[in-house]
């Protein structure tokens, strides 16, 4: 693991997620991480990477899953 990846991993871990790696995308490099709460893989563009960006991405994902869960329960 490179120093840059270790830095990303530390920031991501501080937000309660797990660093997975860096992937080249069509619009730039993506920093990939997983959310142990929702069991999803998420990404933030490397140029936009910050603790706030990771936190916001996690929050949006968790809200989306809470909404889906609520809808599913109401259909039963």
N, C-alpha and C positions, 0 to 999 in steps of 0.2 A: 504494500500500500504506500503510495507516495505521500509526501508531506501535505500536499493540497487535499488529497482524499482524507487524510487523518483530520485535517481542519474541518472539512465538510462533515465528517462522521461525528465529531465532537459537538458541532452546532446542532446537528439533527438529533443526536442523543439528548441534548439539553432540552429539546422540545418534545421528548417522549416518543421518538420514532427511531428507526434503524436505517443506517446508510446502506445502500445496495450497490452503488457504483455510478459511473458517468457514461452516458450514451450519446453518441453523435446523432442529432436530429436534423431535419431539413432546414431548420431555422436557427441552429446553434446547438451547443452541447446542453444536455439535460442532466441534472443531478437527481438520481433516483433514490427513493427511500420508501420504506414500508411503515404502515401504521398498525401497530399491534392491537389497537382497539377495534378497527373496522376490517382488518386483514386485507387492506388494499395497498397497491403500489402506486405511489404518487411521484410527481416530478416538478421541479422548478428549473427554469432556464438558468444556466450557470451565470450569465451576466446579471441576472436579477436575484441571485442567491443571497439570502440574509436570514437571520433568525426570524425576523418578522414575516418574510415570504414563506418560510417553512411553516410557521405557526398558522398563518392565514390559510395555507393550502390544507393543512390538517383540519382546521376548523370547518372549512367549506365541505370537505369530504365527510366529516362526522355528521354535519347537519344534513347532508344529502341522504346518508344512510338512516338517520333517525326518521326522516320524512318517509322514506321507503318502508321502513319497519312499521310506522304508524299506519300507512295505507294498507299494507299487507294484513295487519291485525284487524282493520275495520272491514276487510272483505270476508273474513272468516265467520 
